[in-house]
Every structure is written in C-alpha cells, then in structure tokens.
Amino acid sequence: MKKRTVILFVLLLAVSNIATAFASVQFVTGDVKEVMTTRALERFLKKNYLRAKEISDEDFEIGRRKGTVEALNDPYSEYFTEEEYNSFVEATTGEFFGIGVQIGADANSKMITVIAPIKGSPAEAAGIQSGDKIVSVNGIDYTAEDLEEAVKHIKGDKGTTVKLGILPKDGGELKEVEVKRDEIRMESVITADLGDIAYIGLTQFEDDTLADFKAALNRAKTDGKKGLILDLRGNPGGILEAAVGVSDLLLGEGDIVSAKDNRGKEVFHYASDADRWEKPLAVLANGGSASASEIVSGAIKDHKAGTLVGEKTFGKGVVQSLLPLPGGGGLKLTTSEYFTPSGVNIQDKGIEPDVKVALPKEVTGIGPEYKEQDTQLQKAIEIIEKSDR
C-alpha cells in the first residue's frame, strides 16, 4: 500500500381552514431587500421571532454552518457540532447506542433506504431488511435529503423506543415498526468453518478490521483450506485504508482503486503487491454492500481474482474526508470520486455480480448458520468446490 487516507413543517390545512389560517398571518412591513442577506436575515429574526430570546448567537452560527453544507444537496456531506462529531467518530469503533441499522440515500427513489441491519441488532430482530425504505421516524416524514436529520432521531438512549414507518423492499404496504434502542456491539470480522472452505464475513471496515482479517486469512492458510468465501453482504463501507488492506492481501500485483477531485486531479492511487490468496475465492455481495466494500468487490472482479456472487451492490462511488474543526465539531465532506481498476465509477450504478443469485423471500437469515436456506452461500460453496477439481 502506498498511502494512508482516512476515509452519513409542512402544515397541511383543510380547505375550510384556509381563511382562518390567513387571518392569523400578520404581514410585516419594512425593507424586504435587506432581509435577503444572511446577516440581515439574522437581525430580522432576532427582532421579530416570537421566541428570539431562546436562540443564542451560537445557535445562529451552527445554523449558518449547517445550512451552508446543506446547500451542497449532498446526502453524504455534513457539518457536525462537537457532540455530533464525537458520536460519528465513536461509530467507527464498533460500539454505539441505537437500533443497529445502516441507512443511505437512494438517488432514484429519493427515499431513505436500509443498506443493512447489523447482525444481532434490535433492527434485525424487528424484521427490518436491506432494501426497506424508512419514510418516517416517530411520525415525522423524511426523504433522502433529510438523511442526517433522520439519523439523529433514530438514535437515542438505551432502553428507549423509536417508531419507524417502513415500506418493505418487496413493495408491500406501509407499516409501523417499533424498535427498542440498545447498545450496539459489532465485530467487523466473522469467521466460520465450512469444512475445507474458509468463511470470512466483514460487517464493515473499522480500525481493527485489517488486522483481524489478516489473522483470519493466515489461519485459513495454515489450516490448508482449499478455498475462501468472503462475505460482504450488508457491509456499508467504512475506513478506506482497511478496504485497501484487505484487497492487497487477496490480489496479486495491480491497481486497487484511485480517486479524483473536482478538478480531475488524482488524489490517491492504491496498488497491491505480488503477494496474494492463491486458492479459489468467491465474494458474496448484495444491495447492502456499499462504498468501501464495493472497492474490494470491484478490484476482485476487475482482476478476475475471484467470483462475485449475489446481487448488484449499492452504488456509492464517492469518498468523504473527515475534518476536525478548531473549537470542536467537524466536517464530513465529499471530496472525490473513486474508480475501480478498470476505470469505472460506480456511483448510483453499483457492481453487477458475475453470478446473479437472489435469496428466496421466505429466507429468515443469511450466513453459515442459515446455510440450508442461504442460496447465495450455497452457490459460492459450489463455485469453490468446482474450482478445486
């Protein structure tokens, strides 16, 4: 690896109430043009807003910063207060409070989409699945543009509950799901023994993912496994360096990923060395595989180093930089777009599998413990066994 880069009141009135509503509106006279500038608007609000005394100068400053970033209309860029920043950083350690669900903004439907529920989480226990749409949180409607605001309301203290309006991925009727928040603990690397085949599942890319993956891969080599299944289903991404490191351990010499900024300048370019996994490799992916996991999937597919099995990935081909700011707080900003070794950017397109396999609707879980019903895993095992003959 050549470089380290650390890489988410509309009041409806009945017709009969319109006259009453307008009767309560008082038009304020004055120089309207003056209100057009941000600072002048702030002065206007302080003078005329009913509860202006409850709003501090700091509140206005935070509002200005958040509004400036929101003007980008990018669901992945956000200004964080100090508390929000610390919470975001904490999430990369694998321990946090919430319902345990990874969500993203669907550019096509303009809806908040479940990338994946975390294994063993309250969200999974409540039946929330990859591809489900979250349309409301505690009775308030949200769209993809409101992603970060929705996340704030989904999070909460341990033992409290949140009500989600869910549109099932299979197109069923809208339903309300109540989920109890809890402490979420994630192991980013999960291993299992499938006889002569090694299984390594990556739930997301965290600080310790690369070291744990390397240890698991070495055990597979020592045990003489004849093949490896890498499960990236439901992996929403994470730290770029970890994804690059995992790719480096699996690929031979060649490109892994590169990225360009808004001027077309290459901002990073990662390549792997000659060391590689020598045995057959099958990679499981689905619509919950996003961002950093797509970097791994894309590199393996482009180099034909393994067989990609499952369903099309999520399609997040942009990179965010996390910038701590003086005095606390931080900025998560989309600063570049990445390209697979073949030069493809997969933003909003995803990566098609080499072998497409859909899960049956009646499946209750995926992974080695559900091997009898996990048709994607079954296909991966079949591919490894045939490759070893």
Sequence and secondary structure as in RCSB ss.txt:
>XXXX:A:sequence
MKKRTVILFVLLLAVSNIATAFASVQFVTGDVKEVMTTRALERFLKKNYLRAKEISDEDFEIGRRKGTVEALNDP
YSEYFTEEEYNSFVEATTGEFFGIGVQIGADANSKMITVIAPIKGSPAEAAGIQSGDKIVSVNGIDYTAEDLEEA
VKHIKGDKGTTVKLGILPKDGGELKEVEVKRDEIRMESVITADLGDIAYIGLTQFEDDTLADFKAALNRAKTDGK
KGLILDLRGNPGGILEAAVGVSDLLLGEGDIVSAKDNRGKEVFHYASDADRWEKPLAVLANGGSASASEIVSGAI
KDHKAGTLVGEKTFGKGVVQSLLPLPGGGGLKLTTSEYFTPSGVNIQDKGIEPDVKVALPKEVTGIGPEYKEQDT
QLQKAIEIIEKSDR
>XXXX:A:secstr
              GGGHHHHHHT     S GGGGGSHHHHHHHHHHH TTGGG  HHHHHHHHHHHHHHTT  T
T EEE HHHHHHHHHHTTTEEEE  EEEEEETTTTEEEEEEE TTSHHHHTT  TT EEEEETTEE  GGGHHHH
HHHH   TT EEEEEEE TTS   EEEEEE EEEE  SEEEEEETTEEEEEES B TTHHHHHHHHHHHHHHTT 
SEEEEE TT   B HHHHHHHHHHHS SEEEEEEE TTS EEEEEEE S    S EEEEE TT  THHHHHHHHH
HHTTSSEEEES      EEEEEEE TTS EEEEEEEEEE TTS   TTT    SEE    TT    SGGGTTT H
HHHHHHHHHHHHT 
